[in-house]
Amino acid sequence: LNTIYEKEVPNHKNAYFIPIWDLLTNKEGNYTDYLPDEKGRLRLARTSDGIHLQYFGGRLVVKRVVEEMGKIMKLELK
């Protein structure tokens, strides 16, 4: 689905594709439920359905989205 979304976004005004797949994968680029935090401890990033995010995974995504929005909107993050 990400390929479709990324391809379609340029067809819509003020739409942006912010890739997050790399945030939620292991070092080999494969799906994983657990990801290392800033101290290297493995933390549960996804719920048991494999789709929705736990708090930790959600924080990773929010950080990426805010960073990208800052670039797009030329905001200075404090």
C-alpha positions as CSV (number, residue, x, y, z in Angstrom):
1,L,0.0,0.0,0.0
2,N,2.8,2.4,0.7
3,T,3.9,2.2,-2.9
4,I,0.4,3.2,-4.0
5,Y,0.2,6.1,-1.5
6,E,3.6,7.4,-2.5
7,K,2.7,7.3,-6.2
8,E,-0.7,9.0,-5.6
9,V,0.3,11.8,-3.3
10,P,1.8,14.0,-6.1
11,N,-1.6,14.0,-7.7
12,H,-3.1,15.9,-4.8
13,K,-2.5,19.5,-3.8
14,N,-0.9,20.0,-0.4
15,A,-0.6,16.3,0.2
16,Y,2.7,14.7,1.4
17,F,3.9,11.2,1.8
18,I,5.9,10.7,4.9
19,P,7.5,7.3,4.9
20,I,7.6,5.5,8.3
21,W,8.3,1.9,7.2
22,D,12.0,2.3,8.2
23,L,11.1,3.4,11.7
24,L,9.2,0.2,12.4
25,T,11.5,-2.4,11.1
26,N,14.6,-4.3,12.3
27,K,18.1,-3.6,11.0
28,E,17.4,-5.9,8.0
29,G,14.3,-3.9,7.0
30,N,11.9,-6.6,8.1
31,Y,8.7,-6.3,10.3
32,T,9.3,-6.5,14.0
33,D,7.1,-6.0,17.1
34,Y,10.0,-4.8,19.2
35,L,12.3,-1.9,18.6
36,P,15.3,-0.5,20.5
37,D,14.7,2.7,22.5
38,E,17.4,5.4,22.8
39,K,19.2,3.3,25.4
40,G,19.1,0.1,23.3
41,R,16.4,-1.6,25.3
42,L,13.8,-3.5,23.2
43,R,10.4,-2.0,23.6
44,L,7.1,-3.2,22.2
45,A,6.1,-1.0,19.3
46,R,3.0,-2.7,17.9
47,T,-0.1,-4.2,19.3
48,S,-0.9,-7.9,19.0
49,D,-2.8,-7.4,15.7
50,G,0.5,-6.4,14.1
51,I,-0.9,-3.2,12.6
52,H,-1.7,-0.7,15.3
53,L,1.0,0.9,17.4
54,Q,1.7,0.8,21.1
55,Y,2.7,4.1,22.8
56,F,6.4,3.6,22.0
57,G,5.8,3.0,18.3
58,G,3.4,5.9,18.1
59,R,6.0,8.2,19.6
60,L,8.5,7.2,16.9
61,V,6.0,8.0,14.2
62,V,4.9,11.3,15.7
63,K,8.5,12.4,16.0
64,R,9.1,11.7,12.3
65,V,5.8,13.4,11.2
66,V,6.5,16.5,13.2
67,E,10.1,16.7,11.9
68,E,8.9,16.3,8.3
69,M,6.1,18.9,8.8
70,G,8.7,21.3,10.2
71,K,10.7,21.0,6.9
72,I,7.6,21.3,4.7
73,M,6.2,24.3,6.6
74,K,9.6,25.7,7.3
75,L,9.0,25.7,11.1
76,E,11.8,25.9,13.6
77,L,11.3,23.2,16.3
78,K,12.2,24.1,19.9
